[in-house]
Amino acid sequence: MSALSALEDALENRWEALWARLFGREPVELVDALRRECDSHAVVCRAGRVLVPNAYDVELAEPVHEELTRRGSRVGQALTDRLARHAARHGYEWAGPLA
């Protein structure tokens, strides 16, 4: 395991621990839903080239969003980072900039 991969895993674990402390559950459900959405809309253009949507809308309950924002958490960036890692593991290409 490379040092960068170990750091990514550590940061991912810290994110999940923060979410669990704040809201009593991990963000796994939300991240899994994004991954499923990405996978279900993947389009094989040719062997070795799979395009996936680059824009996703996520709605959080107002109290959840307020709490994460108040604590300085960049929720959108964290979710985008997790989805980008998922796509990289599967060799997906984005249809445009990920948002």
C-alpha positions as a Markdown table, in Angstrom:
| # | Residue | x | y | z |
|---|---|---|---|---|
| 1 | Met | 0.0 | 0.0 | 0.0 |
| 2 | Ser | 1.4 | 3.3 | -1.0 |
| 3 | Ala | 1.7 | 6.2 | 1.4 |
| 4 | Leu | -0.8 | 8.2 | -0.6 |
| 5 | Ser | -3.3 | 5.3 | -0.6 |
| 6 | Ala | -2.9 | 4.9 | 3.2 |
| 7 | Leu | -3.5 | 8.6 | 3.7 |
| 8 | Glu | -6.6 | 8.5 | 1.5 |
| 9 | Asp | -7.9 | 5.6 | 3.6 |
| 10 | Ala | -7.2 | 7.4 | 6.8 |
| 11 | Leu | -9.0 | 10.5 | 5.7 |
| 12 | Glu | -11.9 | 8.5 | 4.5 |
| 13 | Asn | -12.2 | 6.8 | 7.8 |
| 14 | Arg | -12.0 | 10.1 | 9.7 |
| 15 | Trp | -14.9 | 11.5 | 7.5 |
| 16 | Glu | -17.0 | 8.4 | 8.2 |
| 17 | Ala | -16.3 | 8.7 | 11.9 |
| 18 | Leu | -17.2 | 12.4 | 12.0 |
| 19 | Trp | -20.5 | 11.7 | 10.2 |
| 20 | Ala | -21.3 | 8.9 | 12.6 |
| 21 | Arg | -20.7 | 11.1 | 15.6 |
| 22 | Leu | -22.8 | 13.9 | 14.2 |
| 23 | Phe | -25.7 | 12.0 | 12.9 |
| 24 | Gly | -25.5 | 8.5 | 14.3 |
| 25 | Arg | -24.8 | 6.9 | 11.0 |
| 26 | Glu | -22.1 | 6.8 | 8.4 |
| 27 | Pro | -22.3 | 8.5 | 5.0 |
| 28 | Val | -22.1 | 5.1 | 3.4 |
| 29 | Glu | -25.7 | 5.2 | 2.3 |
| 30 | Leu | -25.2 | 8.5 | 0.5 |
| 31 | Val | -21.9 | 7.5 | -1.1 |
| 32 | Asp | -23.3 | 4.2 | -2.1 |
| 33 | Ala | -26.3 | 5.9 | -3.8 |
| 34 | Leu | -23.9 | 8.1 | -5.7 |
| 35 | Arg | -21.8 | 5.1 | -6.8 |
| 36 | Arg | -24.9 | 3.3 | -7.9 |
| 37 | Glu | -26.1 | 6.3 | -9.9 |
| 38 | Cys | -22.7 | 6.6 | -11.5 |
| 39 | Asp | -22.5 | 2.9 | -12.4 |
| 40 | Ser | -26.1 | 2.7 | -13.7 |
| 41 | His | -25.5 | 5.5 | -16.1 |
| 42 | Ala | -22.2 | 4.3 | -17.4 |
| 43 | Val | -22.0 | 4.2 | -21.2 |
| 44 | Val | -19.4 | 1.9 | -22.9 |
| 45 | Cys | -18.2 | 3.9 | -26.0 |
| 46 | Arg | -15.6 | 1.3 | -27.0 |
| 47 | Ala | -13.4 | -1.3 | -25.3 |
| 48 | Gly | -11.5 | 0.5 | -22.5 |
| 49 | Arg | -13.6 | 3.7 | -22.6 |
| 50 | Val | -16.6 | 4.1 | -20.3 |
| 51 | Leu | -18.2 | 7.5 | -19.9 |
| 52 | Val | -20.2 | 8.4 | -16.8 |
| 53 | Pro | -22.3 | 11.5 | -15.9 |
| 54 | Asn | -20.3 | 14.3 | -14.4 |
| 55 | Ala | -23.1 | 16.2 | -12.6 |
| 56 | Tyr | -24.9 | 15.0 | -9.5 |
| 57 | Asp | -27.4 | 16.7 | -7.3 |
| 58 | Val | -27.5 | 15.7 | -3.6 |
| 59 | Glu | -30.1 | 17.1 | -1.2 |
| 60 | Leu | -29.4 | 17.0 | 2.5 |
| 61 | Ala | -31.9 | 17.6 | 5.3 |
| 62 | Glu | -31.6 | 21.2 | 6.4 |
| 63 | Pro | -30.3 | 20.4 | 9.9 |
| 64 | Val | -27.7 | 18.0 | 8.5 |
| 65 | His | -26.5 | 20.6 | 6.0 |
| 66 | Glu | -26.4 | 23.4 | 8.6 |
| 67 | Glu | -24.5 | 21.3 | 11.1 |
| 68 | Leu | -21.9 | 20.3 | 8.5 |
| 69 | Thr | -21.5 | 23.8 | 7.2 |
| 70 | Arg | -21.2 | 25.2 | 10.8 |
| 71 | Arg | -18.4 | 22.8 | 11.5 |
| 72 | Gly | -16.6 | 23.9 | 8.4 |
| 73 | Ser | -17.1 | 20.7 | 6.5 |
| 74 | Arg | -17.0 | 20.8 | 2.8 |
| 75 | Val | -19.6 | 18.2 | 2.1 |
| 76 | Gly | -19.8 | 18.6 | -1.6 |
| 77 | Gln | -16.0 | 18.3 | -2.0 |
| 78 | Ala | -15.9 | 15.2 | 0.2 |
| 79 | Leu | -18.6 | 13.5 | -1.8 |
| 80 | Thr | -17.0 | 14.5 | -5.1 |
| 81 | Asp | -13.7 | 13.1 | -3.9 |
| 82 | Arg | -15.2 | 9.8 | -2.9 |
| 83 | Leu | -17.0 | 9.5 | -6.3 |
| 84 | Ala | -13.8 | 10.4 | -8.2 |
| 85 | Arg | -11.9 | 7.6 | -6.4 |
| 86 | His | -14.7 | 5.2 | -7.3 |
| 87 | Ala | -14.6 | 6.2 | -11.0 |
| 88 | Ala | -10.8 | 5.9 | -11.0 |
| 89 | Arg | -10.9 | 2.4 | -9.6 |
| 90 | His | -13.3 | 1.4 | -12.4 |
| 91 | Gly | -11.5 | 3.2 | -15.2 |
| 92 | Tyr | -14.5 | 5.5 | -15.9 |
| 93 | Glu | -14.1 | 8.8 | -17.8 |
| 94 | Trp | -16.2 | 11.8 | -16.9 |
| 95 | Ala | -18.4 | 13.5 | -19.5 |
| 96 | Gly | -17.1 | 16.8 | -18.3 |
| 97 | Pro | -15.8 | 18.3 | -15.0 |
| 98 | Leu | -17.2 | 16.5 | -12.0 |
| 99 | Ala | -19.8 | 18.5 | -10.0 |
